[in-house]
Amino acid sequence: MDVLLIIIIGFTLAVSAVIFFSLIKSSLGAFLRKSKRIPNANNGGPADIGRFNCRTILEADESGDEDVNSFKLEICGTINSPHEDHLETTAKVFVSDITEGVYKAGSVHGATEVWHLKNSPIFCYNADLGRLPKAETVLSDWMSIADIPCDSLILPRKGRRLLQFRTSIFSHDTSEEIAHGAYEIVYDNPDDGYMDIEEDIYHANALGVTLALSFAACGGKKVSADELNLIKKWANGNLDSEHQPGNFAICQRQFLAGAMGHFNFIENFRVRKICKHINETAPLDVKYNILMLCMSAISTCETICTRQIAMLKNAARLLDINTERLRAMIEDVRPFAMNEVEDMEICLGITSDMDDRQVRRQLNSEYRKWNSRVINTSADIRDEAENMLVLIGETKEELDV
């Protein structure tokens, strides 16, 4: 037994070291990416009136604050009409993130459909320029064609970025491009980019797999094949193939989660740490999805034990998911198990800070909910409803409300 304990502790420390160094590597990579020198904008000197030119100017808030709130696009120079005079024209503006180089340019997305290229999230601004007065139209002064709010752009990454604004002039009738130009500008993006968000979601889901395995191994029991297959299936659906978590990584986490079951204080600390990290990086729908996975991981048990409920409540609290939502999840996953739960908050929604009037109102609400189910076509639901009505009656008598 002592030898087995030493092996488990040794393996736990080894895997913890691997996780620690992988986190250090990830953080270092993020730091190097953010601190990487941004190339200077290369715009080829002053405008040449003999050709088409465009430029982008960062506009500050009208209130006088230094914060940039829009990109002002201007054009000047020569636009040639290849076919006829008085050609109706439109302008299209595309934006690329060329911080990593032109050949590794990242597309910039539009925040809403108004700013989308057709059937794509890629940013595209359209403007009618009107009719060209001549076959060769010369704009001797800069003319403004757009004022694009900064929050209409979703960049790939947060931080200091090099953006290229490409402006193209098209024939309205034939959609033929008759002029184009590009302008580069350095912009400090204060918001998380869509690639940052995707990475945060991936890492949150990876931690979610670890969290679910901890729930499955709750109390030190062996993780069943059904539980492991359920978690693997979820991982395959929520961790994209590019990262390739692999069976080895999942089994490694599974063993670690099983070992944690024998060391309660380590397990609780680990669950708190995982939930805190998920809560800081993941959007609400991802947190719901992860907690539902944890609920599903214990759904194969014959009954839901007190320790599992305590872990679920703690995880929900750390993920900022309210009790009502947790109760709904339990009903979704274990629709006939609510009366198994020896916890008044989860089972009936009663909390310790409620006064008699609030308790009475909550119990009445629960009575109406379960009473409506006693005529359900499903015998299991009818039985569950009857059991819950009995429990509600007993609770009213016990609490004298």
C-alpha positions, 0 to 999 in steps of 0.5 A, a space after each residue: 500500500 505504501 509503495 502504491 501511495 509513493 507511486 501515485 504521489 510521484 506520478 502526481 508531482 511529475 504530471 504537475 511539473 509538466 503542466 506547470 512548465 507548459 503553462 510557463 511556456 504558453 505565458 512566455 509565448 504570449 509575452 514574446 508575441 505581445 512584445 514583438 517589434 511592430 514593423 513601421 508603416 510603409 506608405 511610399 512618401 507624399 501622394 502622387 496626383 498622377 495616380 490613385 492614393 488613399 490614406 487612413 487617419 486616426 481620429 480622436 474623440 470629439 470630447 478632447 480625450 486622447 483615445 482613438 474612436 474612428 478611422 477616417 479614410 480619404 482619397 486623392 489623385 487620378 481615377 480613370 474610367 476605361 469605358 465612358 464618361 459619367 461612370 457610376 462608382 462605388 468604393 470598397 474598403 478592406 482591412 488586414 492585420 499585417 503585423 506578422 508580415 504581408 504573407 501572414 496577413 490576418 483578416 479583420 472581422 466586422 463587429 456586425 453584419 452591417 460591416 460584413 463582406 457577403 456571407 463572411 465575417 470579414 470586414 468590408 465597407 461600402 460607399 457610393 462615390 457617385 458619377 465620375 465627371 470625366 474619363 479621367 477624374 483628378 482629385 487634387 485635394 484629399 476627399 473623405 469617403 468614410 469614418 469607420 468607428 474603431 469598435 466596428 473592427 474585430 482584430 485577430 490580436 490585442 495590442 499594438 498592431 500594423 493594419 493595412 487599409 485597402 481602398 478599391 474603386 469599382 464600376 457600379 454597373 460592371 463591378 470592374 475595379 478601376 482604381 485601388 490603393 493601400 495604406 498602413 497604420 499602427 494601431 493599439 488595439 485595446 480589446 481581445 482579438 478573435 484569435 485571442 478569444 478562440 485560444 482562451 476558449 480552447 484552453 478553458 475547454 481543455 481545463 474543462 476536461 480536467 475538471 470533469 475528470 475530477 468530478 468523475 473521480 470524486 471520492 477516489 472512485 475509479 472512473 468508469 468506462 462510460 464516464 471516460 468515453 463521455 468525456 472523450 467524446 466531449 473533448 473531441 467535439 470541443 477541442 479542435 484538431 489543430 491542437 490535437 489533445 490526443 488520447 494520451 493527454 486525456 488518459 494522463 489527466 484521467 489518472 491525475 484526477 483519480 489520484 487527486 481523489 485520495 488527497 482531498 485538500 489537493 483536489 479542492 485546491 485544484 478545482 478552485 484553481 481550474 474554475 478561477 482560470 476558466 471564469 477569467 477567460 471563458 464566455 458564459 456559454 462556454 462556462 455553462 457547457 463545461 459545467 454541463 459536462 461535469 454534471 454529465 460526468 456524474 450522471 451515470 451514478 446510481 444516485 447523486 452523492 452529497 460530495 458531488 453536489 457540494 463540488 457542483 455548487 462550489 464550481 458553479 459559484 466559482 464560475 459565476 453560475 447561479 443556483 437556479 441555472 445549476 438546478 436546471 442543469 441537474 433536471 436536464 441531465 438527471 430529470 428524475 433525480 431531484 428528490 435524491 439530492 439532500 440539499 435544500 438549496 439545490 432540491 427546492 431552491 431554499 437558501 439560509 438567508 431567506 426569511 419565512 415569507 421568502 421560503 413560503 413563496 419559494 415552496 409555493 413556486 416549487 409546488 406549482 411547478 411539480 404539480 403541473 407534472 403529475 399529469 405528464 404522459 411519462 410515468 417516471 416524470 409523474 412519479 418524480 413529481 409526486 415524490 417532490 410534492 410529498 417532500 415540499 409538504 414535509 418541508 412546509 411542516 418541518 419549517 412551519 411555513 
